[in-house]
Amino acid sequence: MKKIYSLLSFLLLFSHLLFAQVYIEKQTRHRFAQLNFGVDLQSSMGGSTSFLNSQGNLQDVSFSSTLKPRILIGGTHFWGHADIYLAIPVAAPSFQAEGQEVTYTSGVETVFKYYPWRIQHNRLTLFIGTSIAPFYFEQDNTTATFGDGPELNHTSLPLYTGFTFNTKQHLLELGLMYNYAHKQDYYIDRSTLIEVETPPLFLNLSYRFFLDTTLGAEKGWENKVGSRKEIERKVKEKVG
């Protein structure tokens, strides 16, 4: 009977962890943050560069859209009002046009999002935010003997907005990132400096698995706090 009771208690707690927004019921230290992890696809939009054609004149070429898969690891904080996570790319997409091989991608990104209305079950929730994002650009001229261009590195603080939908332990998200620092100087050969307009906009579609790892310790902590308060009350009665 004791084993059955223990099993039922475990199942009840486990279902509570998976299917409840535990910070909705009350806001305690054990409900402050919830772990999440998942994947997303990031698509770039816009951008252009230039190259020297066979006549030695500058010619413009537009960026092709690229898709970049990323692994997401992080957690919601402040009882559903904030989301902080790492976005780790698993590929560096590139494209070829007019004999130019262009690689443009971001490195490991640290994202900070704020929800004016906290994340709740079965509701679209607006977010705004920013990130610390290292960007990398390289342009190789495949028609030239020594056409490999330098790698350009810079770190930006792009802006984020979008919507998150939560259902049970699942987070679905559609977001838009705007990198306002999208114009960079770049040497396409030893003496020719151009201004590259890297993609200013990125569309993100992501899925994350949402769970809690600290709620199990809450009951013990509350019992300790309750015992301490009871002792303090009795001491005050004796002193009084």
C-alpha positions in Angstrom: 0.0 0.0 0.0 2.9 2.4 0.8 4.5 1.7 -2.5 1.2 2.4 -4.3 0.8 5.7 -2.5 4.4 6.7 -3.3 3.8 5.9 -7.0 0.6 7.9 -7.1 2.3 10.8 -5.4 5.2 10.7 -7.9 2.7 10.5 -10.9 0.8 13.4 -9.5 3.9 15.6 -9.1 5.2 14.6 -12.5 2.0 15.5 -14.3 2.0 18.8 -12.3 5.4 19.6 -13.6 4.6 18.8 -17.2 1.1 20.2 -17.6 0.8 23.2 -15.2 2.2 26.7 -15.4 3.2 26.3 -11.8 3.9 30.1 -11.3 0.2 30.8 -12.0 -0.9 29.3 -8.7 1.6 31.2 -6.6 4.9 32.9 -7.0 7.6 31.4 -4.8 11.4 31.0 -5.2 10.9 27.4 -6.5 8.6 28.7 -9.3 10.8 31.6 -10.4 12.3 29.8 -13.4 11.5 26.9 -15.7 13.9 25.1 -18.0 13.3 24.9 -21.8 15.2 23.5 -24.7 14.5 22.9 -28.4 15.3 24.0 -32.0 14.6 26.8 -34.4 15.0 27.7 -38.0 16.3 31.2 -38.8 15.8 32.7 -42.2 17.6 35.8 -43.4 16.0 38.5 -45.5 17.6 41.2 -47.6 21.2 42.3 -48.0 23.6 43.0 -50.9 27.3 43.2 -51.7 29.5 44.2 -54.7 32.3 42.6 -56.7 34.7 43.5 -59.5 33.4 42.1 -62.8 35.6 41.1 -65.8 35.7 44.8 -66.9 37.0 45.9 -63.5 33.8 47.7 -62.6 31.8 47.3 -59.3 28.7 45.2 -59.8 26.0 44.7 -57.2 24.6 41.3 -56.2 21.7 40.7 -53.8 21.8 38.2 -51.0 19.8 35.0 -51.3 17.7 33.9 -48.3 19.3 31.3 -46.2 18.0 28.9 -43.6 20.0 28.2 -40.4 19.0 25.5 -37.9 19.9 26.2 -34.2 19.7 24.4 -30.9 18.1 26.4 -28.1 18.9 26.0 -24.4 17.6 28.3 -21.7 14.7 29.1 -19.4 11.8 31.4 -18.6 12.3 33.6 -15.5 10.4 36.0 -13.3 7.4 33.7 -13.2 6.8 33.8 -17.0 7.8 37.4 -17.7 11.3 36.8 -19.1 13.0 34.3 -21.3 16.8 33.9 -21.6 18.5 31.3 -23.8 21.5 30.4 -25.9 20.9 29.9 -29.6 23.7 27.6 -31.0 23.9 27.3 -34.8 24.6 23.9 -36.2 25.4 25.1 -39.8 26.9 28.1 -41.5 24.7 28.7 -44.6 26.2 30.2 -47.8 25.1 31.0 -51.3 26.7 31.6 -54.7 25.8 34.3 -57.3 27.8 35.9 -60.1 30.9 33.9 -59.2 30.8 35.1 -55.6 30.5 32.6 -52.7 29.0 34.5 -49.7 28.8 33.2 -46.2 26.9 35.2 -43.6 25.9 33.9 -40.3 25.7 34.6 -36.6 27.6 32.7 -33.9 26.3 31.5 -30.5 23.6 34.1 -29.6 22.5 35.1 -26.1 18.9 36.2 -26.3 16.9 38.2 -23.7 13.1 38.5 -24.1 10.6 40.3 -22.0 6.8 39.5 -21.9 4.7 42.4 -20.7 1.9 39.8 -20.2 3.5 36.6 -18.9 3.4 33.3 -20.7 0.3 31.3 -20.0 -1.4 28.2 -21.4 -3.2 28.3 -24.7 -2.5 32.0 -25.2 -0.4 34.0 -27.7 1.9 36.2 -25.8 3.8 39.2 -27.2 7.5 39.6 -26.5 10.2 42.3 -27.1 13.9 41.8 -26.6 17.5 42.0 -27.7 20.5 39.7 -27.9 24.3 39.6 -27.9 25.0 38.3 -31.4 28.4 37.8 -33.1 28.1 38.0 -36.9 30.5 36.6 -39.5 30.8 37.6 -43.2 33.0 36.3 -45.9 33.0 36.8 -49.6 35.1 34.7 -51.9 35.5 35.4 -55.7 35.6 31.9 -57.3 36.6 33.4 -60.6 39.8 34.9 -59.3 43.0 32.9 -58.6 43.4 34.5 -55.1 39.8 35.5 -54.6 39.4 34.5 -51.0 38.2 37.5 -49.0 38.8 38.2 -45.3 36.5 37.1 -42.6 34.6 40.1 -41.1 33.6 39.7 -37.4 31.4 42.1 -35.4 29.0 41.9 -32.5 25.6 43.6 -32.5 22.6 44.1 -30.2 19.7 43.3 -32.6 16.1 43.9 -31.6 13.5 41.1 -31.3 9.7 41.0 -31.3 7.2 38.3 -31.9 4.7 35.9 -30.3 5.0 32.8 -28.2 2.2 30.2 -27.8 2.3 27.9 -24.9 0.3 24.6 -24.7 1.0 22.3 -21.8 4.8 21.7 -21.9 5.3 23.0 -25.4 6.5 26.5 -26.5 5.9 27.5 -30.2 7.3 30.8 -31.3 7.3 33.1 -34.4 9.8 36.0 -34.1 11.4 38.7 -36.1 14.9 40.0 -35.5 16.1 43.4 -36.8 19.8 44.0 -36.9 20.1 47.8 -37.3 23.9 47.6 -37.6 23.8 45.9 -41.0 26.2 48.0 -43.0 29.8 47.1 -42.8 33.0 48.1 -44.6 34.7 45.3 -46.5 37.7 44.8 -48.7 37.0 42.7 -51.8 40.7 43.0 -52.7 43.8 44.7 -51.4 42.7 48.2 -52.5 39.0 48.1 -53.1 36.8 48.9 -50.1 33.0 48.5 -50.4 30.0 48.8 -48.0 28.3 45.5 -47.5 24.6 45.6 -46.5 24.2 42.4 -44.6 20.6 41.1 -44.0 18.8 43.5 -41.7 15.9 41.1 -41.0 15.7 37.5 -39.7 12.6 35.4 -39.3 12.6 32.7 -36.5 10.4 29.7 -36.1 11.1 27.7 -33.0 9.9 24.9 -30.8 10.9 24.3 -27.2 10.1 21.7 -24.6 9.1 23.4 -21.3 9.5 21.9 -17.9 10.2 22.6 -14.2 13.1 21.2 -12.2 12.8 22.9 -8.8 9.2 22.5 -7.7 9.9 19.2 -6.0 11.9 21.0 -3.3 9.2 23.6 -2.5 7.3 21.5 0.0 10.4 20.8 2.1 11.4 24.5 2.0 7.9 25.6 3.1 7.8 23.1 5.9 11.2 24.5 7.2 9.9 28.0 6.9 6.7 27.1 8.7 8.6 25.3 11.5 10.9 28.3 12.0 8.0 30.7 12.1 6.3 28.5 14.7 9.4 28.4 16.9 9.7 32.2 16.6 6.1 32.6 17.6 6.6 30.4 20.7 9.7 32.3 21.7 7.9 35.6 21.4 5.1 34.3 23.5 7.5 33.2 26.3 9.5 36.5 26.1 6.3 38.5 26.1 
